[in-house]
């Protein structure tokens, strides 16, 4: 089994791969928005934080990839969000 298949849940992996986590993309395709949901954007980190509504996985999206990160990593990278 690949590392990718061990991250998050099937729903959030499918959302990331299909692009249907984006409300705009889902609306254009006439489908329901899939997890993960947008949480916060960090200009300093050049990244966006998402969280799966089903399994609770934290996803970090940057210019080239998306991957699951630990909560402590999310708190370090997106400290502004967690400090509020």
Secondary structure by P-SEA (a helix, b strand, c coil): cccccccccaaaaaaaaaccccaaaaaaacccccccccccccccccbbbbbbcccbbbbbbcccbbbbbcaaaaaaaacccccc
